[in-house]
Amino acid sequence: MTEREIDWMALANRKPKGKRPSFFDEPEDDVFYSVLLALVGEVSVMRHRLDTVERLLERKGTITRADIEAFVPDTVDAAERSDMTREYILRIMRGPMQAVEAMAENEPPVEQVCEELLNS
């Protein structure tokens, strides 16, 4: 089967076997985060393609779609992209990471400390 014969939409929309994992009390939250993470992935792919376009334009001045599709980053390009992706993911995950860290700490939230200081 060639790539043109593959129905990518059908593959992307296939339902996995078994029960879908649940992480939140409300099922809508799981759906929301699923959509959000899919969008994060799509933006990441667009960032990589834009990076490809920028690098090719810098090097060649003009490009074709074939140039974009054939582009393979060299070691330096790949390292820069890796840093760019890592920074992007850290920005996206900053809130959840801080929430996990807060759960691990035994310190009360800063709002509670402020309230206690004001009332003492």
CORDA-V160803 format. One record per pair of residues at least 4 apart in sequence whose C-alpha atoms are under 6 Angstrom apart, sorted by the first residue. I is the first residue (numbers start at 1). J is the second residue. Records with the same first field share a line. If there is no record, write none. Layout:
I = J / J
This chain:
33 = 37
56 = 60
57 = 61 / 62
63 = 67
66 = 70
73 = 77 / 78
74 = 78
89 = 93
90 = 94
93 = 97
